[in-house]
Amino acid sequence: MQEQDFAKVVQVNGANVYFEHHQHPTASETFVLLHGFLSSTFSFRRLTPLLKENYNVISIDLPPFGNSEKNNRFIYSYDNLANTVIALLDHLNVRNVHLTGHSMGGQIALNVMKKAPSLVEKGVLLCSSGYLKKMKWPVTMLSHIPFFHLYVKLWLTRSGVRNNLENVVHDSKMIDDEMMFGYLKPFLDDDIFKALTRMIRDREGDLSGNDLRNIQTPCLLVWGEHDRVVPLSTGHKLKQDIPNSRLVVLEETGHLVPEEKPEEVLEYIHQFVSANAAEFSDDTQTQPLYKKGLSQALISET
């Protein structure tokens, strides 16, 4: 039996959604990957090949990003994006997944865990966003102005792809032409700026502390020590609020952990998936604050 890989666009929840499906010939466990803001499945290009050696992998372009539909009619709230992920997995008849979200994708993953807890066996949150408030009303009001999408385009153009990448990685030497074009490509279509304008309007704010405390799904939190986008303090706070969670902090790493340290992320994912519920929830175990080896990571169990 051979591994089967394919990419497809299907209509679910009122949007044409692009996803890549890597079917392992013998694996029973499935990872579902959700990317961050202004990103796409491309951000998992180093992690996906490692995961698919042992697991089924489904990587999704969340609307309006990547190759998914970009329109200003779809509701781009995190709640509705979570509905879209749930609808896609239902369409594929996939259950009991390991839901993995990077940055914004982590917050959408948490929304899925809240709405459909039986769908997710375990969660992996990579530098997940958290505790962000609803967009301030003046910005929401401005988003109704005709041609506001041109201001969004101007803002993104001025910041530039390289500047944005330098902000999300710890070592800027890893940035090459392939990486820059991969993150630039989705923004060559002007329709995305109209969709982003709608996203500004629909953004409802992150889950509350009370919502997080009610999530019982075991979660692995992986953070870059030098994350300048979602600071490590957010990881510690999520660790306190999500009952069955552990936090791993990777040294010499920024926000883009799937690109920067895919082997280290995979190592901790293997440990996390293989751990049973008793092992995972036992906070009496003594864990080293500094673990040498492949990962060179700090582990927080407090």
Secondary structure as GFF3:
##gff-version 3
##sequence-region A 1 302
A	DSSP	beta_strand	4	12	.	.	.	ID=ss1
A	DSSP	beta_strand	15	23	.	.	.	ID=ss2
A	DSSP	beta_strand	30	34	.	.	.	ID=ss3
A	DSSP	three_ten_helix	41	44	.	.	.	ID=ss4
A	DSSP	alpha_helix	48	51	.	.	.	ID=ss5
A	DSSP	beta_strand	56	60	.	.	.	ID=ss6
A	DSSP	alpha_helix	78	91	.	.	.	ID=ss7
A	DSSP	beta_strand	97	102	.	.	.	ID=ss8
A	DSSP	alpha_helix	104	115	.	.	.	ID=ss9
A	DSSP	three_ten_helix	117	119	.	.	.	ID=ss10
A	DSSP	beta_strand	120	126	.	.	.	ID=ss11
A	DSSP	alpha_helix	137	142	.	.	.	ID=ss12
A	DSSP	alpha_helix	148	159	.	.	.	ID=ss13
A	DSSP	alpha_helix	161	168	.	.	.	ID=ss14
A	DSSP	three_ten_helix	172	174	.	.	.	ID=ss15
A	DSSP	alpha_helix	177	184	.	.	.	ID=ss16
A	DSSP	three_ten_helix	185	188	.	.	.	ID=ss17
A	DSSP	alpha_helix	191	202	.	.	.	ID=ss18
A	DSSP	alpha_helix	209	213	.	.	.	ID=ss19
A	DSSP	beta_strand	219	224	.	.	.	ID=ss20
A	DSSP	alpha_helix	232	241	.	.	.	ID=ss21
A	DSSP	beta_strand	245	250	.	.	.	ID=ss22
A	DSSP	alpha_helix	257	260	.	.	.	ID=ss23
A	DSSP	alpha_helix	262	274	.	.	.	ID=ss24
A	DSSP	alpha_helix	277	281	.	.	.	ID=ss25
A	DSSP	beta_strand	290	291	.	.	.	ID=ss26
A	DSSP	beta_strand	297	300	.	.	.	ID=ss27
###
